[in-house]
Amino acid sequence: MIEVVLSLEDGRNLSVRSQHEDGTGVHGLYLISGPSTPARLACPAAEIYQTRELTELPKGPMQVVELRRDVSGCVVEMFLGVNSSVIRLLSGEVYEREEDQFEVVEVDESILIQVDGKKPRVPDGP
């Protein structure tokens, strides 16, 4: 993902976005409050992304539990507490490697989300 829009009970939205590749090599997560252009429209390279509601995420009062920053001060990982769940947002991407192996590469231009430390299910073969 490149943007996660959090809808608040009072009707306001907050957007967690990832830094797009702009040649600076800087990546991280940042927060936008108030009206803004959706990330997929603001960056021409982002037009390949689609929008969908993340019904898998827990709802309720939220608080920032922990932030991890890189040496330049960019937020690269964020843990949010929502009721009894912990949502992890990570600046990174998943790359497919040889022999159906996958590698998580941190500090990249996407947002990876994990709830309560769970890993995605691997679909059964044919």
N, CA and C of each residue as an Amber inpcrd file, in Angstrom:
protein
   378
   0.8360000  -1.1700000   0.0000000   0.0000000   0.0000000   0.0000000
   0.8820000   1.2340000   0.0000000   0.3220000   2.3200000  -0.4870000
   1.0500000   3.5900000  -0.4440000   0.3670000   4.6020000   0.4570000
  -0.8740000   4.2840000   0.8710000  -1.5990000   5.1840000   1.7630000
  -2.6400000   4.3760000   2.5350000  -2.7690000   4.7030000   3.8240000
  -3.8080000   4.1180000   4.6450000  -4.5810000   5.2850000   5.2410000
  -5.8640000   5.3740000   4.9070000  -6.7090000   6.4580000   5.4030000
  -7.4520000   5.9550000   6.6310000  -7.2640000   6.6500000   7.7400000
  -7.9170000   6.3110000   8.9940000  -9.1120000   7.2350000   9.1620000
 -10.3040000   6.6720000   9.2210000 -11.5210000   7.4550000   9.4100000
 -11.8330000   7.5260000  10.8940000 -11.9000000   8.7410000  11.4070000
 -12.1390000   8.9430000  12.8280000 -13.6300000   9.0710000  13.1050000
 -14.0030000   8.7900000  14.3340000 -15.4090000   8.8220000  14.7210000
 -16.0410000  10.1950000  14.4990000 -15.2490000  11.2650000  14.6210000
 -15.7930000  12.6180000  14.4600000 -15.8880000  13.0540000  13.0000000
 -15.6000000  12.1360000  12.0660000 -15.7250000  12.4400000  10.6410000
 -14.4360000  12.8820000   9.9740000 -13.4030000  13.1810000  10.7440000
 -12.1210000  13.5740000  10.1530000 -11.3780000  12.3430000   9.6370000
 -10.4740000  12.5750000   8.6810000  -9.6110000  11.5130000   8.1660000
  -8.1570000  11.8710000   8.4120000  -7.3660000  10.8640000   8.7270000
  -5.9130000  10.9830000   8.7960000  -5.3480000  10.0160000   7.7740000
  -4.3140000  10.4320000   7.0660000  -3.6790000   9.5580000   6.0780000
  -2.2600000   9.2430000   6.5020000  -1.9490000   7.9600000   6.5600000
  -0.5680000   7.5170000   6.7340000  -0.0860000   7.1940000   5.3360000
   0.9840000   7.8460000   4.9170000   1.5120000   7.6440000   3.5620000
   2.9600000   7.2020000   3.6110000   3.3860000   6.6110000   2.5010000
   4.7960000   6.2590000   2.3550000   5.4400000   7.2580000   1.4070000
   6.7180000   7.4840000   1.6030000   7.4670000   8.4060000   0.7410000
   7.7150000   7.7320000  -0.6020000   7.2660000   8.3740000  -1.6750000
   7.4840000   7.8390000  -3.0250000   8.9480000   7.9660000  -3.4240000
   9.3620000   7.0890000  -4.3190000  10.7210000   7.1730000  -4.8500000
  10.8290000   8.4510000  -5.6680000  11.6410000   9.3790000  -5.1880000
  11.8080000  10.6560000  -5.8910000  13.2690000  10.9490000  -6.2080000
  14.1060000   9.9170000  -6.0950000  15.5220000  10.0860000  -6.3970000
  16.3680000  10.4480000  -5.1930000  15.7460000  10.7820000  -4.0640000
  16.5080000  11.1630000  -2.8760000  16.9510000   9.9530000  -2.0600000
  16.3040000   8.8090000  -2.2810000  16.6150000   7.6250000  -1.4930000
  15.9930000   7.6600000  -0.1070000  15.1720000   8.6800000   0.1680000
  14.5220000   8.8140000   1.4650000  13.1870000   8.0740000   1.4270000
  12.9810000   7.1960000   2.3920000  11.7210000   6.4740000   2.5120000
  11.2850000   6.5300000   3.9620000   9.9990000   6.4630000   4.1660000
   9.4720000   6.4710000   5.5220000   7.9860000   6.6920000   5.5010000
   7.4060000   6.7500000   6.6700000   5.9700000   6.9400000   6.8310000
   5.7220000   8.3480000   7.3580000   4.6640000   8.9710000   6.8910000
   4.3170000  10.2900000   7.4150000   2.8070000  10.4220000   7.4720000
   2.3480000  11.3630000   8.2840000   0.9320000  11.5350000   8.5680000
   0.4380000  12.8470000   7.9760000  -0.7340000  12.8050000   7.3520000
  -1.3860000  14.0020000   6.8310000  -2.7620000  14.0700000   7.4760000
  -3.1010000  15.2250000   8.0310000  -4.4470000  15.3970000   8.5710000
  -5.1650000  16.4480000   7.7380000  -6.4690000  16.3110000   7.6570000
  -7.2530000  17.2560000   6.8780000  -7.3780000  16.8350000   5.4350000
  -8.0880000  17.6270000   4.6460000  -8.3040000  17.2740000   3.2350000
  -6.9890000  17.2560000   2.4620000  -6.8450000  16.2700000   1.6020000
  -5.6530000  16.1880000   0.7500000  -5.9820000  15.3490000  -0.4700000
  -5.1620000  15.4760000  -1.4910000  -5.3150000  14.6690000  -2.6920000
  -4.8770000  13.2480000  -2.3690000  -5.6870000  12.2310000  -2.7250000
  -5.2550000  10.8500000  -2.4840000  -3.8890000  10.5760000  -3.1070000
  -3.0600000   9.7920000  -2.4200000  -1.6940000   9.5190000  -2.8690000
  -1.6620000   8.9390000  -4.2740000  -2.6170000   8.0790000  -4.6040000
  -2.5810000   7.4530000  -5.9250000  -2.8720000   8.4480000  -7.0380000
  -3.4610000   9.6000000  -6.7160000  -3.6930000  10.6400000  -7.7100000
  -2.5990000  11.7000000  -7.6890000  -1.9520000  11.8630000  -6.5220000
  -0.9300000  12.8970000  -6.3670000   0.3790000  12.5350000  -7.0600000
   0.6450000  11.2570000  -7.2320000   1.8980000  10.8020000  -7.8400000
   1.5610000   9.9750000  -9.0780000   1.9990000  10.4110000 -10.2620000
   1.6540000   9.6830000 -11.4870000   2.0290000   8.2030000 -11.4600000
   3.1500000   7.8490000 -10.8340000   3.5770000   6.4440000 -10.7870000
   2.6530000   5.6070000  -9.9140000   1.8320000   6.2490000  -9.0920000
   0.9590000   5.5320000  -8.1670000  -0.3810000   5.1640000  -8.7820000
  -0.5990000   5.5040000 -10.0320000  -1.8950000   5.2350000 -10.6540000
  -2.1960000   3.7450000 -10.7840000  -1.2000000   2.8880000 -10.6100000
  -1.4250000   1.4440000 -10.6930000  -2.1300000   0.9010000  -9.4560000
  -2.1780000   1.6900000  -8.3760000  -2.7870000   1.2350000  -7.1300000
  -4.3000000   1.3990000  -7.1830000  -4.9910000   0.5420000  -6.4380000
  -6.4440000   0.5950000  -6.3240000  -6.8150000   0.9500000  -4.8910000
  -8.0610000   1.3170000  -4.6970000  -8.5560000   1.6700000  -3.3750000
  -9.4990000   0.5790000  -2.8760000  -9.3520000   0.2000000  -1.6020000
 -10.2980000  -0.7290000  -1.0000000 -10.3200000  -0.5150000   0.5050000
 -11.4370000  -0.8780000   1.1140000 -11.5710000  -0.7890000   2.5600000
 -10.8600000  -1.9830000   3.1850000 -10.0970000  -1.7330000   4.2270000
  -9.3600000  -2.7960000   4.9130000 -10.1950000  -3.3110000   6.0850000
 -11.1740000  -4.1430000   5.7710000 -12.0760000  -4.6600000   6.7970000
 -11.3630000  -5.6000000   7.7710000 -10.1510000  -6.0360000   7.4180000
  -9.3770000  -6.9330000   8.2800000  -8.8180000  -6.2040000   9.5040000
  -8.7510000  -4.8810000   9.4350000  -8.1610000  -4.1230000  10.5320000
  -9.1720000  -3.9080000  11.6500000  -8.7010000  -3.9850000  12.9030000
  -9.6030000  -3.7500000  14.0290000 -10.0300000  -2.2860000  14.0880000
 -11.1920000  -2.0560000  14.6870000 -11.7140000  -0.7010000  14.8560000
 -11.7950000  -0.3910000  16.3370000 -11.6400000   0.8830000  16.6670000
 -11.7690000   1.3050000  18.0510000 -10.7730000   2.3860000  18.3810000
 -10.7140000   2.7710000  19.6540000  -9.7530000   3.7960000  20.0770000
  -8.3310000   3.3480000  19.7310000  -7.5390000   4.2940000  19.2340000
  -6.2020000   3.9700000  18.7430000  -5.1710000   4.8410000  19.4420000
  -4.0130000   4.2600000  19.6740000  -2.9020000   5.0410000  20.1990000
  -1.6040000   4.5370000  19.5900000  -0.6520000   5.4490000  19.4380000
   0.6660000   5.0610000  18.9470000   1.4090000   4.4250000  20.1140000
   1.8140000   3.1700000  19.9250000   2.5070000   2.4220000  20.9670000
   4.0110000   2.6290000  20.8510000   4.5050000   2.6280000  19.6070000
   5.9520000   2.7260000  19.3910000   6.2220000   3.2190000  17.9760000
   7.2790000   4.0230000  17.8240000   7.7720000   4.4510000  16.5150000
   9.2330000   4.0490000  16.4130000   9.6460000   3.5880000  15.2470000
  11.0700000   3.3180000  14.9980000  11.5020000   4.2300000  13.8610000
  12.6030000   4.9210000  14.0540000  13.1280000   5.8550000  13.0490000
  14.4700000   5.3660000  12.5280000  14.7900000   5.7840000  11.2950000
  16.1150000   5.4660000  10.7590000  17.0960000   6.5460000  11.2150000
  18.3510000   6.4610000  10.7700000  19.3820000   7.3910000  11.2280000
  19.1030000   8.8360000  10.8240000  18.3100000   9.0340000   9.7690000
  17.9920000  10.4020000   9.3440000  16.7380000  10.9420000  10.0320000
  16.0950000  10.1260000  10.8880000  14.9250000  10.5780000  11.6190000
  13.5930000  10.2220000  10.9830000  13.6060000   9.5660000   9.8230000
  12.3610000   9.1630000   9.1710000  11.7120000   8.0100000   9.9360000
  10.3950000   8.0590000  10.0880000   9.6710000   6.9660000  10.7320000
   9.5850000   5.8110000   9.7390000  10.1600000   4.6660000  10.0970000
  10.1570000   3.5110000   9.2040000   9.2470000   2.3890000   9.7070000
   8.8360000   2.4750000  10.9880000   7.9480000   1.4640000  11.5400000
   7.1070000   2.1010000  12.6360000   5.8330000   1.7010000  12.6810000
   4.9080000   2.2690000  13.6450000   4.0220000   1.1420000  14.1760000
   3.8370000   1.1220000  15.4900000   2.9320000   0.1690000  16.1240000
   1.7670000   0.9520000  16.7180000   0.5430000   0.5800000  16.3190000
  -0.6620000   1.2280000  16.8140000  -1.4550000   0.2430000  17.6490000
  -1.8720000   0.6530000  18.8330000  -2.7370000  -0.1720000  19.6540000
  -4.1830000   0.1800000  19.3670000  -4.9880000  -0.8270000  19.0450000
  -6.4170000  -0.6560000  18.8120000  -7.1210000  -1.7330000  19.6270000
  -7.7930000  -1.2940000  20.7050000  -8.3780000  -2.2380000  21.6600000
  -7.2900000  -3.2040000  22.1100000  -7.4610000  -4.4970000  21.9480000
  -6.4390000  -5.4530000  22.3950000  -5.5130000  -5.8810000  21.2660000
  -5.6380000  -5.2660000  20.0900000  -4.8000000  -5.6260000  18.9310000
  -3.6670000  -4.6250000  18.7400000  -2.6210000  -5.0940000  18.0510000
  -1.5120000  -4.2240000  17.6740000  -1.3680000  -4.2780000  16.1570000
  -1.4240000  -3.1070000  15.5370000  -1.2480000  -2.9890000  14.0890000
   0.1620000  -2.4690000  13.8440000   0.9070000  -3.1870000  13.0260000
   2.2720000  -2.7880000  12.6650000   2.2480000  -2.2430000  11.2420000
   2.7410000  -1.0240000  11.0680000   2.9050000  -0.4320000   9.7430000
   4.4070000  -0.3110000   9.5010000   4.8780000  -0.8080000   8.3840000
   6.3090000  -0.8430000   8.0830000   6.5630000  -0.2690000   6.7020000
   7.5360000   0.6150000   6.6100000   7.9890000   1.0960000   5.3130000
   8.8200000  -0.0260000   4.6990000   8.2960000  -0.6610000   3.6440000
   9.0020000  -1.7940000   3.0520000   8.2330000  -2.3940000   1.9050000
   8.8030000  -3.4090000   1.3170000   8.1560000  -4.1450000   0.2260000
   8.5160000  -5.6170000   0.3500000   7.6920000  -6.4560000  -0.2700000
   7.9500000  -7.8940000  -0.3100000   8.3790000  -8.2330000  -1.7300000
   9.5420000  -8.8770000  -1.8430000  10.0650000  -9.2690000  -3.1520000
  10.0640000 -10.7890000  -3.2710000   9.6240000 -11.2790000  -4.4300000
   9.6670000 -12.7120000  -4.6840000  11.0710000 -13.0710000  -5.1420000
  11.6320000 -14.1000000  -4.5380000  12.9820000 -14.5730000  -4.8650000
  12.8740000 -15.9520000  -5.4980000  13.9940000 -16.6090000  -5.6750000
  14.0270000 -17.9330000  -6.3010000  13.2370000 -18.9590000  -5.4950000
  12.7200000 -19.9600000  -6.2120000  12.0580000 -21.1150000  -5.6120000
  10.9190000 -20.7340000  -4.6730000  10.0620000 -19.8110000  -5.1060000
   8.8900000 -19.3900000  -4.3360000   9.2310000 -18.8690000  -2.9410000
  10.3750000 -18.2720000  -2.7930000  10.7760000 -17.6530000  -1.5310000
  10.4720000 -16.1560000  -1.6100000  10.1760000 -15.5530000  -0.4550000
   9.8740000 -14.1370000  -0.3930000  10.7860000 -13.4620000   0.6070000
  11.1120000 -12.2030000   0.3430000  11.9750000 -11.4310000   1.2280000
  11.3030000 -10.0950000   1.5280000  11.2280000  -9.7460000   2.8110000
  10.7280000  -8.4380000   3.2030000  11.9210000  -7.4890000   3.2480000
  11.8520000  -6.4390000   2.4470000  12.9190000  -5.4410000   2.3970000
  12.4010000  -4.1920000   3.0820000  13.0350000  -3.8270000   4.1840000
  12.6080000  -2.6480000   4.9290000  13.0910000  -1.3700000   4.2670000
  12.4080000  -0.3040000   4.6300000  12.6900000   1.0540000   4.1750000
  12.6160000   1.1080000   2.6560000  11.3860000   0.9720000   2.1710000
  11.0900000   1.0580000   0.7440000   9.8530000   1.9200000   0.5940000
   9.3130000   2.0130000  -0.6150000   8.2700000   2.9950000  -0.8680000
   6.8360000   2.5350000  -0.6280000   6.6220000   1.3850000  -0.0720000
   5.2710000   0.9160000   0.2140000   5.0630000   0.8010000   1.7200000
   3.8040000   0.5610000   2.1100000   3.4600000   0.3360000   3.5080000
   2.9930000  -1.1090000   3.6460000   3.6600000  -1.8450000   4.5020000
   3.2390000  -3.2090000   4.8200000   2.4910000  -3.1580000   6.1440000
   1.4100000  -3.9200000   6.2470000   0.5920000  -3.9090000   7.4570000
   0.4890000  -5.3300000   8.0060000   0.6450000  -5.4180000   9.3270000
   0.5300000  -6.7000000  10.0070000  -0.3140000  -6.4920000  11.2670000
  -1.2390000  -7.4010000  11.5290000  -2.0930000  -7.3120000  12.7110000
  -1.7270000  -8.4410000  13.6720000  -1.3990000  -8.0710000  14.8870000
  -1.0820000  -9.0260000  15.9560000   0.0050000 -10.0230000  15.5730000
   0.9530000  -9.5900000  14.7610000   2.0990000 -10.4460000  14.4140000
   1.7800000 -11.5990000  13.4870000   0.5720000 -11.6430000  12.9390000
   0.1850000 -12.7650000  12.0790000   0.7990000 -12.6210000  10.6970000
   1.1090000 -13.7560000  10.1050000   1.6330000 -13.8010000   8.7390000
   0.5110000 -14.1420000   7.7870000   0.5980000 -13.6990000   6.5210000
  -0.4580000 -14.0350000   5.5520000  -0.5400000 -15.5400000   5.3400000
  -1.7480000 -15.9930000   5.0590000  -1.9380000 -17.4100000   4.7330000
  -1.4320000 -17.6820000   3.3350000  -0.8540000 -18.8360000   3.1430000
  -0.4090000 -19.2630000   1.8300000  -1.5420000 -20.0770000   1.2210000
  -2.0480000 -19.6730000   0.0490000  -3.1600000 -20.4300000  -0.5530000
  -2.7340000 -21.8600000  -0.8850000  -3.6690000 -22.7920000  -0.7530000
  -3.4100000 -24.1790000  -1.1050000  -3.2140000 -24.2970000  -2.6060000
  -2.3700000 -25.2240000  -3.0130000  -2.1140000 -25.4590000  -4.4420000
  -3.2850000 -26.1100000  -5.1230000  -3.1840000 -26.3030000  -6.4660000
  -4.2930000 -26.8940000  -7.2160000  -4.5690000 -28.3160000  -6.8440000
